[in-house]
Amino acid sequence: MTEDRPFETIIEPFRIKTVEPLHRTTRARREEAMREAGWNPFSLRGADVLIDLLTDSGTGALSARQWGMMMQGDETYAGADSYYRFEAAVKDITGLDHVIPTHQGRAAERILFRAMVNPGDLVLNNTHFDTTRANVEYREGVAMDLPCEEAAVEADHPFKGNIDLARLDRVLSDNPGRVPLVMITVTNNSGGGQPVSLANIRGAREICDRHGVPLFLDACRFAENAWFIHLREERERGRAPIDIAREMFSLVDGATMSAKKDGMANIGGFLALNDPQVVVTCRNMLILTEGFPTYGGLAGYDLEAVAVGLYEALEEDYLRYRIRSIAYLGDRLAAAGVPMITPPGGHALYLDAGSMLPHIPWNEYPGWALAVAIYLEGGIRGCEIGSVMFGQQPDGSEQAAPRELVRLAFPRRAYTQSHVDYVAEVLLRVFERRDSLRGMRMLESPPVLRHFTARLEPLPQPN
Ligand SMILES: *Cc1c(COP(=O)(O)O)cnc(C)c1O
């Protein structure tokens, strides 16, 4: 039958009911805005940005179903219906016994590590996200990354987010009693938004069982990870994303979640876990800093948005559109030879500014210079992940970051195909005149997390 024959064109699986104008600016205005912002994209006003790819966190569009349920948000302080709908959704998808709502992912991390990590402990992860690492270190623990080696050597490995199972086993053998938990981040955000295979999570489970160590997911992008498994993992190909997600969670003892990602909400998160003793400590911590266990720092309507959003994130048409639009941008750039991390990640494309701008040394910040150029060219805001973000050492000295990248992260359901085409056109224009880009000089930088508030200036064009 004709309607069963698949079409090649992948469309946005929604139509638009509420619109928000985009802000067009002139190049002169963008130059002025950058000067006012101290040449720091984080300091730009949103109104000066045309397409904002700074982050996919909390920036997505809500659905009519979410808004509908949000109008029914129950703002009862204790025992609100909204909490029970939220809890039911989290339990249905994760299968985990206890659910603690939090205002965002880092609050779940802080509460979990307060309960499980002691000074000197070692926490293992495929790659810690920066807030996860900071929360381990705040407990005076040591955060160790164990990314798989294939990620570095095989250009198109399908699961570059995998944890290195052999090293995991070895580190656990070498440190008996010192590792309170192992985490796997899906998708691996700091590693380029790369997915983790189900086989890899199963392998980690087996190793953790052998060593008697609990396994947790940093589940922020669990739905995107499930979609990559659906597309790429031999034995799982074509399986429904929700079934894959349920199996991912069935392999772990708990999970932390930022609902600003695959919760499809503007704010929210949770901690879910099985251990009845750990959960008691966590709930006490929650009451101290977040709120009562049935709202955890969220409004009833926030809980409703997440309860619906977790399912919407797993819809096949949505995932197909989302992953395809980023892959499409990657295809267009690859055809022109633009250097980037391949294959593209689930939520973002990572441009390789180090390779694109070999004439700019690391201490003139090629990633930062590229992010600035992309904004000036077309009003698009991305985020440097390079030597401005990671170069500053605790003793105040500077060191080159491992890579000089610009991350273009896509808000969920916010932009359409023509926006992506525009982004490609702007990036290709910048790429064409890459040899003329100049480096940057740091004028003012705070002692920690300097990328958020640093002030820089472009270096003068050589004569
Ligand atoms: C965003 C994120 C977090 C932290 O969540 P917030 O809601 O920003 O606090 C933790 N881990 C990963 C992988 C993330 O992407």
The ligand as an SDF file (V2000), in Angstrom:
LIG
                    3D

 15 15  0  0  0  0  0  0  0  0999 V2000
   23.1000   19.3650   31.8030 C   0  0  0  0  0  0  0  0  0  0  0  0
   23.7830   18.1890   32.3410 C   0  0  0  0  0  0  0  0  0  0  0  0
   23.8940   17.9700   33.7240 C   0  0  0  0  0  0  0  0  0  0  0  0
   23.4230   18.9810   34.7620 C   0  0  0  0  0  0  0  0  0  0  0  0
   22.0900   19.3000   34.6420 O   0  0  0  0  0  0  0  0  0  0  0  0
   21.5430   20.7740   34.9800 P   0  0  0  0  0  0  0  0  0  0  0  0
   20.0720   20.6330   34.8000 O   0  0  0  0  0  0  0  0  0  0  0  0
   22.1830   21.7260   34.0350 O   0  0  0  0  0  0  0  0  0  0  0  0
   21.9080   21.0550   36.3990 O   0  0  0  0  0  0  0  0  0  0  0  0
   24.5030   16.8040   34.1460 C   0  0  0  0  0  0  0  0  0  0  0  0
   24.9970   15.9070   33.2770 N   0  0  0  0  0  0  0  0  0  0  0  0
   24.9160   16.0960   31.9470 C   0  0  0  0  0  0  0  0  0  0  0  0
   25.4600   15.0610   31.0170 C   0  0  0  0  0  0  0  0  0  0  0  0
   24.3120   17.2370   31.4260 C   0  0  0  0  0  0  0  0  0  0  0  0
   24.2400   17.4090   30.1070 O   0  0  0  0  0  0  0  0  0  0  0  0
  1  2  1  0
  2  3  1  0
  2 14  2  0
  3  4  1  0
  3 10  2  0
  4  5  1  0
  5  6  1  0
  6  7  2  0
  6  8  1  0
  6  9  1  0
 10 11  1  0
 11 12  2  0
 12 13  1  0
 12 14  1  0
 14 15  1  0
M  END
$$$$
